Amino acid sequence: MADTFRLIRPSEVAERVRMLASSFEKIYGDMVDVSKTSVEPFSLLATEEYLERTKLGLVLRGAVMDGYYAPIIVLSERDVTYILDGHHRAYVYWLLGYMFIDAYMLRLKHVSHARRGAFRLWEMRLYQDEIPKAPKARLWRFTAGVIHFFVARYKGAFRFKVSSCRLDELVPTQSLVEPEGVEKVEKLGVLDEPILCLEYRGKKYIVDGHARAVNLLLKGRESLNALIIYPTDENIKIGLIEASERMGLRSLSDVEIK
């Protein structure tokens, strides 16, 4: 899908573990224990400050559309678990609500690993890498960026899930779509990609995908697939919802095509 990225296979993760363990032994002159385990994502600390936006979109789509899953590599030290490899996977699996993630765990026996810094997953920033040419890759890159915005803005108080939604239950957040945009989503081959919605107090607001939703409505479809982001605290105020309410938008029938 993407122009340069591809998803790492589980067998490649195992090979990367061997390379990392060997490098650590050479750098620190110490033995490295390696074990397979599972870790709780909310307790992980990232050792990289940035997530690459296009790569995040690729991992996101793989997990959502194809069931992609591969272990991460972590380092355990003094009851703290640091991500060494697999930051994008850890981030996506955490937001999907995984209680545990499969991992290869490294432990140095006698010395401490020198670190420049560590971050909670929601503190990771987004690197605006080159925009890919493939329409689906561009779409998922954008989706990843929007999800990251909500997670960072509200300090990790968001998760997301995948669900089928009835078109008549969706609340738009914009009042207009251009006819060219409604037609273009089909030509680009992204019509059936999930739209992005925000679930809040029992309602589902469209964040991105108005043109796709309108296109399907005009075709007589009754439902579509959606990525649904939702707050873990419904007392927070969300500007997008307030704007939709001010415009008096209640359903897709309120959206004009012009």
C-alpha positions as CSV (number, residue, x, y, z in Angstrom):
1,M,0.0,0.0,0.0
2,A,2.6,2.5,1.0
3,D,5.4,3.6,-1.4
4,T,8.3,2.5,0.8
5,F,7.1,0.9,4.0
6,R,6.1,-2.7,4.6
7,L,5.0,-4.5,7.7
8,I,7.6,-6.5,9.5
9,R,6.9,-10.2,9.8
10,P,7.1,-12.1,13.1
11,S,10.0,-14.2,11.8
12,E,11.9,-10.9,11.1
13,V,11.3,-9.7,14.6
14,A,12.9,-12.9,15.9
15,E,16.0,-12.2,13.8
16,R,16.1,-8.6,15.0
17,V,16.1,-9.8,18.6
18,R,19.2,-11.9,17.9
19,M,20.9,-8.9,16.4
20,L,20.0,-6.6,19.2
21,A,21.1,-9.1,21.9
22,S,24.4,-9.5,20.1
23,S,24.9,-5.7,19.8
24,F,24.1,-5.2,23.5
25,E,26.6,-7.9,24.5
26,K,29.4,-6.2,22.5
27,I,28.5,-2.7,23.7
28,Y,28.2,-3.5,27.4
29,G,30.4,-6.6,27.7
30,D,27.6,-8.3,29.5
31,M,25.4,-11.3,28.9
32,V,21.9,-10.7,27.7
33,D,19.0,-12.9,28.7
34,V,16.2,-13.1,26.1
35,S,12.7,-14.5,26.8
36,K,9.3,-14.5,25.2
37,T,6.6,-13.0,27.3
38,S,3.6,-10.6,27.2
39,V,3.6,-7.0,28.5
40,E,1.0,-4.5,29.5
41,P,1.1,-1.7,27.0
42,F,0.0,1.1,29.4
43,S,3.1,0.5,31.5
44,L,5.6,0.7,28.5
45,L,8.0,3.5,28.1
46,A,9.1,4.5,24.6
47,T,12.7,5.1,23.8
48,E,11.9,7.0,20.6
49,E,10.3,10.4,20.7
50,Y,8.7,10.3,17.3
51,L,6.2,8.1,15.3
52,E,6.4,8.3,11.5
53,R,3.0,9.3,10.3
54,T,2.9,7.2,7.1
55,K,4.3,4.1,8.9
56,L,1.7,4.6,11.7
57,G,-1.0,4.6,9.1
58,L,0.3,1.4,7.5
59,V,0.4,-0.4,10.9
60,L,-3.0,0.9,11.7
61,R,-4.5,-0.4,8.5
62,G,-2.8,-3.7,8.8
63,A,-4.1,-4.3,12.3
64,V,-7.6,-3.1,11.5
65,M,-8.2,-4.6,8.0
66,D,-5.9,-7.6,7.9
67,G,-5.5,-8.6,11.6
68,Y,-1.8,-7.8,11.4
69,Y,0.1,-8.7,14.6
70,A,3.8,-9.0,15.4
71,P,5.6,-9.0,18.7
72,I,7.6,-6.0,20.0
73,I,11.1,-6.0,21.6
74,V,11.5,-4.6,25.0
75,L,14.2,-4.2,27.7
76,S,13.4,-4.8,31.3
77,E,15.4,-2.9,33.9
78,R,14.6,-2.1,37.5
79,D,11.0,-3.0,37.1
80,V,10.6,-0.7,34.1
81,T,10.0,-1.9,30.6
82,Y,11.4,0.1,27.7
83,I,10.4,-0.4,24.0
84,L,13.5,-1.1,21.9
85,D,11.7,-2.0,18.7
86,G,8.0,-1.9,17.6
87,H,6.9,1.6,18.8
88,H,4.3,1.9,16.0
89,R,2.9,-1.6,16.8
90,A,2.8,-0.9,20.5
91,Y,1.0,2.4,20.0
92,V,-1.7,0.9,17.7
93,Y,-2.2,-2.2,19.9
94,W,-2.5,0.0,23.0
95,L,-5.1,2.2,21.4
96,L,-7.0,-0.9,20.3
97,G,-7.4,-1.8,23.9
98,Y,-5.1,-4.8,24.1
99,M,-4.5,-5.8,27.7
100,F,-1.2,-7.5,26.8
101,I,1.2,-7.5,23.8
102,D,3.5,-10.3,22.9
103,A,7.1,-9.3,23.3
104,Y,10.7,-10.5,23.3
105,M,12.2,-9.3,26.6
106,L,15.9,-8.5,26.9
107,R,17.7,-8.2,30.3
108,L,21.3,-7.2,31.0
109,K,22.7,-9.3,33.8
110,H,25.1,-7.0,35.5
111,V,25.1,-3.5,34.0
112,S,22.5,-0.8,33.2
113,H,21.5,0.3,29.7
114,A,22.4,3.9,29.0
115,R,19.2,5.8,27.8
116,R,18.8,9.4,26.6
117,G,15.1,9.6,27.5
118,A,11.9,7.8,27.8
119,F,8.3,8.7,27.0
120,R,4.8,7.4,27.7
121,L,3.1,6.2,24.5
122,W,0.7,9.2,24.4
123,E,3.7,11.6,24.7
124,M,5.2,10.4,21.5
125,R,5.2,13.1,18.8
126,L,4.3,12.7,15.2
127,Y,7.0,13.1,12.5
128,Q,5.5,14.5,9.3
129,D,7.3,12.3,6.8
130,E,6.9,12.4,3.0
131,I,3.3,12.0,1.8
132,P,3.0,8.8,-0.2
133,K,1.5,8.7,-3.7
134,A,-0.9,5.7,-3.2
135,P,-4.4,6.9,-2.3
136,K,-5.0,4.4,0.4
137,A,-1.6,5.1,2.0
138,R,-2.5,8.9,1.9
139,L,-5.9,8.2,3.5
140,W,-4.5,6.1,6.3
141,R,-1.7,8.5,6.9
142,F,-4.3,11.2,7.4
143,T,-6.4,9.0,9.7
144,A,-3.3,8.2,11.8
145,G,-2.6,11.9,12.2
146,V,-6.1,12.7,13.3
147,I,-6.1,9.8,15.9
148,H,-2.7,10.9,17.2
149,F,-4.0,14.5,17.6
150,F,-6.8,13.4,19.9
151,V,-4.5,11.1,21.9
152,A,-1.9,13.7,22.3
153,R,-4.3,16.6,22.9
154,Y,-6.1,14.7,25.7
155,K,-3.0,13.0,27.1
156,G,-3.9,9.5,26.3
157,A,-7.6,9.6,27.2
158,F,-8.7,8.1,23.9
159,R,-8.9,4.6,22.5
160,F,-10.4,3.3,19.2
161,K,-12.3,0.3,18.0
162,V,-13.7,-1.0,14.7
163,S,-17.4,-1.3,14.1
164,S,-20.1,-1.5,11.5
165,C,-22.4,1.6,11.7
166,R,-25.7,2.4,10.3
167,L,-25.6,5.5,8.0
168,D,-28.7,6.9,9.6
169,E,-27.1,7.0,13.1
170,L,-24.1,9.1,12.0
171,V,-23.9,12.8,12.8
172,P,-21.9,14.9,10.4
173,T,-19.5,17.6,11.5
174,Q,-19.5,19.5,8.2
175,S,-22.5,20.9,6.3
176,L,-21.2,20.7,2.7
177,V,-19.4,18.2,0.5
178,E,-18.4,18.8,-3.1
179,P,-19.9,16.6,-5.8
180,E,-16.3,16.1,-7.2
181,G,-15.3,14.7,-3.8
182,V,-18.2,12.3,-3.6
183,E,-17.3,10.9,-7.0
184,K,-13.5,11.0,-6.5
185,V,-13.5,8.5,-3.5
186,E,-14.8,5.8,-5.8
187,K,-12.2,6.5,-8.6
188,L,-9.4,6.5,-6.0
189,G,-10.5,3.1,-4.7
190,V,-11.0,4.3,-1.1
191,L,-14.8,4.1,-1.0
192,D,-14.9,1.0,1.2
193,E,-12.1,2.0,3.5
194,P,-13.5,2.7,7.0
195,I,-14.4,6.2,7.8
196,L,-13.3,7.8,11.1
197,C,-15.9,8.6,13.7
198,L,-15.9,10.0,17.3
199,E,-18.2,8.3,19.7
200,Y,-19.4,10.6,22.5
201,R,-22.3,10.2,24.9
202,G,-24.1,7.7,22.7
203,K,-23.7,9.5,19.4
204,K,-21.3,8.8,16.5
205,Y,-19.8,11.9,14.9
206,I,-18.0,11.7,11.5
207,V,-14.5,13.1,11.9
208,D,-13.3,12.1,8.4
209,G,-15.1,10.4,5.6
210,H,-18.2,12.6,4.8
211,A,-17.7,12.1,1.0
212,R,-17.5,8.3,1.4
213,A,-20.6,8.2,3.7
214,V,-22.6,10.4,1.3
215,N,-21.6,8.3,-1.7
216,L,-22.7,5.1,0.0
217,L,-26.0,6.8,1.1
218,L,-26.8,7.8,-2.5
219,K,-26.1,4.2,-3.5
220,G,-28.8,3.0,-1.1
221,R,-26.4,1.4,1.4
222,E,-27.6,1.2,5.0
223,S,-24.3,0.7,6.8
224,L,-20.5,1.1,6.5
225,N,-17.4,0.2,8.5
226,A,-15.8,2.8,10.8
227,L,-12.9,3.4,13.0
228,I,-14.4,4.8,16.1
229,I,-12.3,6.8,18.5
230,Y,-13.8,7.4,22.0
231,P,-12.7,9.1,25.2
232,T,-12.1,7.2,28.3
233,D,-13.6,10.2,30.2
234,E,-16.8,11.5,28.7
235,N,-16.6,14.7,30.9
236,I,-14.0,16.2,28.6
237,K,-15.2,18.9,26.1
238,I,-14.5,18.3,22.4
239,G,-14.5,21.3,20.1
240,L,-15.5,19.3,17.0
241,I,-18.8,18.2,18.7
242,E,-19.6,21.7,19.9
243,A,-19.1,23.0,16.4
244,S,-21.4,20.3,14.9
245,E,-24.1,21.2,17.5
246,R,-23.8,24.9,16.7
247,M,-24.4,24.2,13.0
248,G,-27.5,22.1,13.9
249,L,-26.3,19.0,12.2
250,R,-28.2,15.8,13.2
251,S,-27.8,13.4,10.3
252,L,-26.3,12.9,6.8
253,S,-29.5,14.3,5.3
254,D,-28.3,17.7,6.7
255,V,-25.2,17.6,4.4
256,E,-25.5,19.6,1.2
257,I,-23.8,18.5,-2.0
258,K,-22.6,21.6,-3.9
